[in-house]
Amino acid sequence: MFGRKKKTPPPADMASQDVQQPRVAPRSPSEAIKPMAAPPPPPRLRCRRGGMLSLLSGFLTLFVAIAVAVAFGFGVMHREVTARGPLQNDKVVLIPKNTGTNEIADILKQEGVIERPLLFEIYALVNRQRGQLKAGEFLFKAGTSIEEAIETLVQGKAILHSVTIPEGLTSQQIVARLYENDILTGDVLETPREGTLLPDTYKFERGTTRQQIINSMQTAHRQALSQIWQRRSADLPVKTPQELVILASIVEKETGRADERPRVAGVFINRLMKRMKLQSDPTIVYGLVGGKGTLGRGIMKSEIETATPYNTYVIEGLPPGPIANPGRAAMEAVANPSRTKELYFVADGSGGHAFAETYEQHQRNVARWRQAEKARAAEPDVDRVDPEADMRGTIAPPSGGLPDGKRSKAFDASEGTSKDPLKNKTFDLNSPKTVPVLSQP
């Protein structure tokens, strides 16, 4: 008994494994090297699906379905809004101010631009453009689609009209011209001060008021005058921007030729430097009729000698205010005039002027001008100015002139030219429709 170990029996599970999987000897060498088949995987335990998971799955499925439907709807909508519209010809449509999207859609429907106003509203809303559609006068091309119509209204590219104000008109004449434009609306609150408006061509949309144009002209004048004043010649006898505008208005009325403005300005600057009277005919006219702008006839000798605050045959220096609204070029000419010694000029019969440094030279120029006028008078059917018809023009030498008191006609730069505002029978400054547009520099 001693020295013998008692054999412990194998565990029951091992015994059962030996029993369940008996080892079978391979029947051949090739079978011995073949791998044994893997045991089958254990069965998967199925968990019961909870209520929350099922709900999420349903929402996901619904969301995908909605997304597909929306994408399909957008595709259909895009095809419809980009399709050619019913408009057969280009058409201008006026969209009043404070008009809602639905009202705009109805207007476009009535004008034949679109066929489906509801689709117009929906597409404007979907594209977050509702409330951004602008009012105004718009041009819609033939076949404009809904998308193009919305783009036109959103960009606000309304049709622009224009009004042209020639240089040299008085403020009263400018206001009258604005009232002749039937696209502008409203009244001018008051006639602006002379020389505060900048003549130019102004663009505007339908519905713009006349007062807005006046405001734009005043703003443009202030800006232009400020720029020109800053680059003026340092030795000018004009000391303030207002004085520059006064002299520029005289230059503007004296000549309509852009190339002569600096030279005419130089003559007046030289006269001011020598304390000579300016003796400009347009100042006589303004002193007599003010903003009306013209007498509608020639100046009489008695009117030349009539003392008014504006008559530069009587007063020395500049008149108290502008006699018209000068353009940018006339103000530039005064700010930087031609550097000459010229003191006189007279019409040369060809639309320009002959300039002179001395009174004797000026007299010869006057004689040539009178000879040319007589030659024209001899021609039949010639629209002419009779140099002896009245006593207008500079009939006396300026202060400090010839001691013998010789009197000379024709200092007025516009005398005998197509721009003559006093004798020319082809236009009247009181009727803006017949006023010729002055040459641009």
C-alpha positions as CSV (number, residue, x, y, z in Angstrom):
1,M,0.0,0.0,0.0
2,F,2.8,2.4,0.9
3,G,4.6,3.9,-2.1
4,R,1.7,3.6,-4.5
5,K,0.0,6.6,-5.8
6,K,-3.6,6.6,-6.2
7,K,-4.7,7.4,-9.7
8,T,-7.1,10.4,-9.8
9,P,-9.9,9.9,-12.3
10,P,-10.2,12.6,-15.1
11,P,-12.8,15.2,-14.8
12,A,-16.2,14.3,-16.0
13,D,-16.2,17.1,-18.7
14,M,-12.9,15.9,-20.1
15,A,-14.2,12.5,-20.1
16,S,-17.2,13.6,-21.9
17,Q,-15.1,15.5,-24.5
18,D,-13.1,12.4,-25.1
19,V,-16.3,10.5,-25.5
20,Q,-17.9,13.1,-27.7
21,Q,-14.9,13.7,-29.9
22,P,-13.1,10.4,-30.3
23,R,-9.9,10.7,-32.0
24,V,-9.9,8.9,-35.2
25,A,-6.7,7.8,-36.7
26,P,-6.1,9.0,-40.3
27,R,-6.6,6.4,-42.9
28,S,-3.8,7.6,-45.1
29,P,-0.8,9.9,-45.0
30,S,-2.5,12.5,-47.2
31,E,-5.5,12.6,-44.9
32,A,-3.2,13.2,-42.0
33,I,-1.9,16.5,-43.4
34,K,-5.3,17.9,-44.2
35,P,-6.5,20.7,-41.8
36,M,-9.3,19.9,-39.5
37,A,-12.6,21.7,-40.1
38,A,-13.2,24.7,-37.7
39,P,-16.0,24.2,-35.2
40,P,-19.3,26.0,-36.0
41,P,-19.7,29.5,-34.4
42,P,-21.9,29.7,-31.4
43,P,-25.4,30.9,-32.0
44,R,-26.0,34.7,-31.9
45,L,-28.1,36.1,-29.2
46,R,-30.9,38.3,-30.6
47,C,-31.8,41.4,-28.6
48,R,-35.3,42.6,-28.7
49,R,-35.6,46.1,-30.5
50,G,-36.6,48.8,-28.2
51,G,-39.3,51.5,-28.9
52,M,-36.8,54.4,-29.2
53,L,-34.6,52.7,-31.8
54,S,-37.7,51.8,-33.9
55,L,-38.8,55.5,-33.7
56,L,-35.4,56.8,-34.8
57,S,-35.4,54.4,-37.7
58,G,-38.8,55.6,-38.8
59,F,-37.7,59.2,-38.7
60,L,-34.6,58.5,-40.7
61,T,-36.7,56.8,-43.3
62,L,-39.1,59.7,-43.4
63,F,-36.3,62.2,-43.7
64,V,-34.7,60.4,-46.6
65,A,-38.1,60.3,-48.3
66,I,-38.7,64.0,-47.8
67,A,-35.2,64.9,-49.0
68,V,-35.7,62.9,-52.2
69,A,-39.1,64.6,-52.7
70,V,-37.7,68.1,-52.0
71,A,-34.8,67.5,-54.4
72,F,-37.2,66.3,-57.0
73,G,-39.5,69.3,-56.4
74,F,-36.5,71.7,-56.7
75,G,-35.6,70.1,-60.0
76,V,-39.1,70.5,-61.3
77,M,-39.3,74.1,-60.0
78,H,-35.9,75.0,-61.5
79,R,-37.0,73.7,-64.9
80,E,-40.2,75.7,-64.7
81,V,-38.7,79.0,-63.5
82,T,-35.9,78.9,-66.1
83,A,-38.3,78.1,-69.0
84,R,-38.9,80.8,-71.6
85,G,-41.7,83.2,-70.6
86,P,-44.7,84.3,-72.6
87,L,-43.5,87.8,-73.5
88,Q,-43.2,88.1,-77.2
89,N,-41.5,91.5,-77.4
90,D,-39.3,93.6,-75.1
91,K,-41.5,95.6,-72.7
92,V,-41.1,98.3,-70.1
93,V,-43.0,97.7,-66.9
94,L,-43.3,100.2,-64.0
95,I,-43.2,98.8,-60.5
96,P,-44.5,101.4,-58.1
97,K,-42.9,102.0,-54.7
98,N,-44.0,100.1,-51.6
99,T,-45.3,97.2,-53.8
100,G,-45.4,93.7,-52.2
101,T,-44.1,90.6,-53.8
102,N,-47.6,89.3,-54.5
103,E,-48.6,92.6,-56.1
104,I,-45.4,92.6,-58.2
105,A,-46.3,89.1,-59.4
106,D,-49.8,90.3,-60.3
107,I,-48.4,93.3,-62.3
108,L,-46.0,91.0,-64.2
109,K,-48.9,88.7,-64.9
110,Q,-51.1,91.5,-66.2
111,E,-48.2,92.8,-68.4
112,G,-47.7,89.4,-69.9
113,V,-44.2,88.9,-68.5
114,I,-45.0,85.7,-66.5
115,E,-47.9,83.2,-66.5
116,R,-47.7,81.8,-63.0
117,P,-47.6,84.5,-60.3
118,L,-47.8,81.9,-57.5
119,L,-44.6,80.2,-58.8
120,F,-43.0,83.6,-59.0
121,E,-43.8,84.3,-55.3
122,I,-42.7,80.8,-54.2
123,Y,-39.4,81.0,-56.0
124,A,-38.7,84.5,-54.7
125,L,-39.4,83.3,-51.2
126,V,-37.3,80.1,-51.6
127,N,-34.3,82.1,-52.8
128,R,-34.7,84.5,-49.9
129,Q,-35.2,87.4,-52.3
130,R,-38.7,88.3,-50.9
131,G,-38.5,91.9,-49.7
132,Q,-35.5,92.6,-51.9
133,L,-37.5,93.2,-55.1
134,K,-37.0,96.9,-56.1
135,A,-39.4,99.4,-57.5
136,G,-38.8,101.3,-60.7
137,E,-39.1,101.2,-64.4
138,F,-37.7,98.0,-65.8
139,L,-37.1,96.6,-69.3
140,F,-38.0,92.9,-69.6
141,K,-36.6,91.2,-72.7
142,A,-38.8,88.9,-74.9
143,G,-39.1,85.4,-73.4
144,T,-37.9,86.5,-69.9
145,S,-38.2,83.6,-67.5
146,I,-39.4,83.9,-63.9
147,E,-35.8,83.6,-62.7
148,E,-34.6,86.3,-65.0
149,A,-37.5,88.6,-64.0
150,I,-36.6,88.1,-60.3
151,E,-33.0,88.8,-61.1
152,T,-33.9,92.0,-62.9
153,L,-36.0,93.3,-60.0
154,V,-33.4,92.3,-57.4
155,Q,-30.5,93.9,-59.1
156,G,-32.6,97.1,-59.5
157,K,-31.3,98.0,-62.9
158,A,-34.1,100.4,-63.7
159,I,-34.3,102.3,-66.9
160,L,-32.5,105.7,-66.7
161,H,-33.7,108.8,-68.3
162,S,-31.6,112.0,-68.7
163,V,-32.0,115.7,-68.7
164,T,-29.4,118.0,-70.2
165,I,-28.8,121.5,-68.8
166,P,-26.6,123.6,-71.1
167,E,-24.0,126.0,-69.7
168,G,-25.0,129.6,-69.3
169,L,-28.6,129.3,-68.3
170,T,-29.9,131.2,-65.3
171,S,-31.4,129.3,-62.4
172,Q,-34.9,130.5,-63.4
173,Q,-34.3,129.1,-66.9
174,I,-33.0,125.8,-65.5
175,V,-36.1,125.4,-63.3
176,A,-38.3,126.1,-66.3
177,R,-36.5,123.4,-68.3
178,L,-37.0,120.8,-65.5
179,Y,-40.8,121.6,-65.5
180,E,-40.8,120.9,-69.3
181,N,-39.6,117.3,-68.5
182,D,-42.8,115.2,-68.0
183,I,-40.9,112.2,-66.5
184,L,-39.8,114.2,-63.5
185,T,-42.3,114.8,-60.7
186,G,-43.0,117.2,-58.0
187,D,-42.2,120.9,-57.6
188,V,-39.0,122.9,-57.0
189,L,-39.2,124.3,-53.5
190,E,-37.6,127.6,-54.5
191,T,-35.5,128.9,-57.3
192,P,-31.8,128.3,-56.4
193,R,-29.4,131.2,-56.0
194,E,-27.7,132.1,-59.3
195,G,-24.5,130.3,-59.9
196,T,-25.1,127.4,-57.5
197,L,-26.1,124.8,-60.1
198,L,-23.7,122.8,-62.3
199,P,-24.8,122.4,-65.9
200,D,-24.5,118.9,-67.1
201,T,-26.4,115.8,-68.2
202,Y,-28.1,114.1,-65.3
203,K,-29.4,110.6,-65.3
204,F,-32.5,109.7,-63.2
205,E,-35.2,107.0,-62.8
206,R,-38.8,107.5,-63.4
207,G,-40.4,109.0,-60.3
208,T,-37.4,111.2,-59.5
209,T,-38.5,114.6,-58.3
210,R,-37.4,117.9,-59.8
211,Q,-36.1,119.0,-56.4
212,Q,-33.8,115.9,-56.4
213,I,-32.3,117.0,-59.7
214,I,-31.8,120.5,-58.2
215,N,-30.1,119.0,-55.2
216,S,-27.8,116.9,-57.4
217,M,-26.9,119.9,-59.4
218,Q,-26.1,121.9,-56.3
219,T,-24.0,119.0,-54.9
220,A,-22.1,118.7,-58.2
221,H,-21.4,122.4,-58.3
222,R,-20.0,122.5,-54.7
223,Q,-17.7,119.5,-55.5
224,A,-16.5,120.9,-58.8
225,L,-15.9,124.4,-57.4
226,S,-14.0,123.0,-54.4
227,Q,-11.7,121.0,-56.7
228,I,-11.1,123.9,-59.2
229,W,-10.5,126.4,-56.4
230,Q,-7.8,124.2,-54.9
231,R,-5.8,124.2,-58.1
232,R,-6.3,127.8,-59.1
233,S,-3.4,130.1,-60.1
234,A,-2.0,131.8,-57.0
235,D,-1.9,135.3,-58.5
236,L,-5.5,135.7,-59.5
237,P,-7.3,138.9,-58.6
238,V,-10.3,136.9,-57.5
239,K,-10.1,136.2,-53.8
240,T,-13.0,133.9,-53.1
241,P,-14.7,130.9,-54.7
242,Q,-17.8,133.1,-55.2
243,E,-15.8,135.7,-57.1
244,L,-14.5,132.9,-59.3
245,V,-18.1,131.8,-60.1
246,I,-19.1,135.4,-60.9
247,L,-16.4,135.9,-63.4
248,A,-16.9,132.4,-64.8
249,S,-20.6,133.2,-65.5
250,I,-19.5,136.2,-67.5
251,V,-17.0,134.2,-69.5
252,E,-19.7,131.6,-70.1
253,K,-22.1,134.2,-71.5
254,E,-19.4,135.8,-73.6
255,T,-18.2,132.8,-75.7
256,G,-19.6,129.4,-76.5
257,R,-16.3,128.1,-77.9
258,A,-14.4,125.8,-75.5
259,D,-11.0,126.7,-76.9
260,E,-11.6,130.5,-76.3
261,R,-12.7,130.3,-72.7
262,P,-9.2,130.5,-71.2
263,R,-8.3,133.4,-73.5
264,V,-11.5,135.3,-72.8
265,A,-11.0,134.7,-69.1
266,G,-7.4,136.1,-69.5
267,V,-8.8,139.3,-71.0
268,F,-11.1,139.9,-68.0
269,I,-8.3,139.0,-65.5
270,N,-6.0,141.5,-67.2
271,R,-8.7,144.1,-67.0
272,L,-9.3,143.5,-63.3
273,M,-5.5,143.7,-62.7
274,K,-5.4,147.1,-64.4
275,R,-8.6,148.3,-62.6
276,M,-10.4,148.5,-66.0
277,K,-14.1,148.1,-66.2
278,L,-15.1,144.8,-67.6
279,Q,-17.7,146.3,-70.0
280,S,-19.6,143.0,-70.7
281,D,-22.9,143.2,-72.5
282,P,-24.5,140.2,-70.7
283,T,-24.1,142.0,-67.4
284,I,-26.2,144.8,-68.7
285,V,-28.9,142.4,-69.7
286,Y,-28.9,140.6,-66.3
287,G,-29.1,144.0,-64.6
288,L,-32.2,144.8,-66.5
289,V,-34.1,141.5,-66.6
290,G,-32.5,139.3,-63.9
291,G,-33.1,135.6,-64.1
292,K,-35.2,136.0,-67.2
293,G,-31.9,135.9,-69.0
294,T,-32.5,138.0,-72.2
295,L,-34.1,141.1,-73.4
296,G,-35.3,139.5,-76.6
297,R,-33.9,142.5,-78.5
298,G,-30.8,144.5,-78.8
299,I,-29.4,146.7,-76.0
300,M,-30.2,150.4,-76.4
301,K,-27.7,153.2,-75.8
302,S,-29.7,154.4,-72.8
303,E,-29.6,151.0,-71.2
304,I,-25.8,150.8,-71.6
305,E,-25.6,154.0,-69.6
306,T,-28.3,153.0,-67.0
307,A,-26.7,152.3,-63.7
308,T,-27.6,148.9,-62.2
309,P,-25.5,146.8,-59.7
310,Y,-24.7,144.4,-62.6
311,N,-23.9,146.9,-65.4
312,T,-20.1,146.5,-65.8
313,Y,-20.1,149.6,-68.1
314,V,-20.9,151.6,-65.0
315,I,-19.5,149.7,-62.0
316,E,-15.9,148.8,-61.4
317,G,-14.8,145.3,-60.8
318,L,-17.2,142.3,-60.6
319,P,-20.9,142.5,-60.2
320,P,-22.4,141.5,-56.9
321,G,-23.3,138.0,-58.1
322,P,-23.2,135.5,-61.0
323,I,-25.3,136.3,-64.1
324,A,-25.8,132.6,-65.0
325,N,-24.7,129.1,-64.0
326,P,-21.3,128.5,-65.5
327,G,-20.1,125.1,-66.5
328,R,-17.0,123.3,-65.2
329,A,-14.9,124.4,-68.2
330,A,-15.7,128.1,-67.7
331,M,-14.7,127.9,-64.0
332,E,-11.5,126.0,-65.0
333,A,-10.7,128.8,-67.5
334,V,-11.0,131.5,-64.8
335,A,-8.9,129.5,-62.3
336,N,-6.2,129.0,-64.9
337,P,-6.6,131.7,-67.6
338,S,-4.3,132.2,-70.6
339,R,-1.3,134.3,-69.8
340,T,-1.5,137.1,-72.3
341,K,-1.5,140.9,-72.4
342,E,-4.8,141.1,-74.3
343,L,-7.4,143.6,-73.2
344,Y,-9.9,143.5,-76.0
345,F,-11.7,141.0,-78.3
346,V,-14.4,141.3,-80.9
347,A,-16.3,138.8,-83.1
348,D,-14.4,137.9,-86.2
349,G,-17.4,136.8,-88.2
350,S,-16.6,133.1,-88.2
351,G,-17.9,132.2,-84.8
352,G,-14.6,133.0,-83.1
353,H,-13.1,136.2,-81.9
354,A,-10.1,138.5,-82.7
355,F,-8.1,139.5,-79.6
356,A,-6.0,142.6,-79.2
357,E,-3.5,144.0,-76.7
358,T,-4.0,147.7,-77.6
359,Y,-6.9,149.8,-78.4
360,E,-5.5,150.5,-81.9
361,Q,-5.3,146.8,-82.7
362,H,-8.8,146.4,-81.4
363,Q,-10.1,149.2,-83.6
364,R,-8.6,147.5,-86.7
365,N,-10.2,144.2,-85.7
366,V,-13.5,146.0,-85.3
367,A,-13.1,147.5,-88.8
368,R,-12.5,144.1,-90.3
369,W,-15.5,142.7,-88.5
370,R,-17.7,145.5,-89.8
371,Q,-16.4,145.0,-93.3
372,A,-17.2,141.3,-93.1
373,E,-20.7,142.1,-91.9
374,K,-21.3,144.5,-94.8
375,A,-20.1,141.8,-97.2
376,R,-22.6,139.4,-95.6
377,A,-25.3,142.0,-95.8
378,A,-24.8,142.2,-99.6
379,E,-25.5,138.5,-99.9
380,P,-29.1,137.5,-100.5
381,D,-31.0,135.3,-97.9
382,V,-28.3,135.6,-95.3
383,D,-29.3,135.5,-91.6
384,R,-27.1,138.3,-90.4
385,V,-26.6,140.8,-87.5
386,D,-26.8,144.4,-88.5
387,P,-23.8,146.1,-86.8
388,E,-25.5,149.5,-86.9
389,A,-28.9,148.3,-85.8
390,D,-28.3,149.4,-82.2
391,M,-25.6,150.7,-79.9
392,R,-24.9,147.5,-78.0
393,G,-21.4,146.3,-77.3
394,T,-18.5,148.0,-75.7
395,I,-18.9,151.5,-77.2
396,A,-16.4,153.2,-75.0
397,P,-12.8,152.3,-74.2
398,P,-12.4,151.0,-70.6
399,S,-11.5,153.3,-67.8
400,G,-8.1,154.8,-68.6
401,G,-8.7,154.4,-72.3
402,L,-7.9,156.8,-75.1
403,P,-7.8,160.5,-74.0
404,D,-9.7,161.6,-77.1
405,G,-12.7,159.7,-76.0
406,K,-13.1,157.7,-79.1
407,R,-15.9,155.3,-78.9
408,S,-15.8,151.8,-80.2
409,K,-18.5,149.2,-80.9
410,A,-18.3,145.5,-80.3
411,F,-16.6,144.2,-77.2
412,D,-19.3,141.6,-76.6
413,A,-17.6,138.2,-77.4
414,S,-20.9,136.7,-78.7
415,E,-21.7,139.6,-80.9
416,G,-22.2,138.6,-84.5
417,T,-21.9,134.9,-83.7
418,S,-24.3,132.0,-83.5
419,K,-24.1,132.2,-79.7
420,D,-25.3,135.8,-79.6
421,P,-28.0,135.8,-76.9
422,L,-29.3,139.2,-77.8
423,K,-29.5,139.6,-81.6
424,N,-29.6,136.0,-82.9
425,K,-33.1,135.3,-84.2
426,T,-32.8,131.5,-84.2
427,F,-33.2,131.0,-80.5
428,D,-34.4,132.7,-77.3
429,L,-33.0,131.9,-73.9
430,N,-36.5,132.3,-72.5
431,S,-37.5,129.1,-74.4
432,P,-35.1,126.4,-73.3
433,K,-36.3,124.1,-76.1
434,T,-34.6,126.4,-78.6
435,V,-31.4,127.0,-76.7
436,P,-28.4,125.5,-78.6
437,V,-26.3,123.1,-76.5
438,L,-22.9,124.8,-75.9
439,S,-19.8,122.9,-77.0
440,Q,-18.2,120.6,-74.5
441,P,-14.5,121.1,-73.7
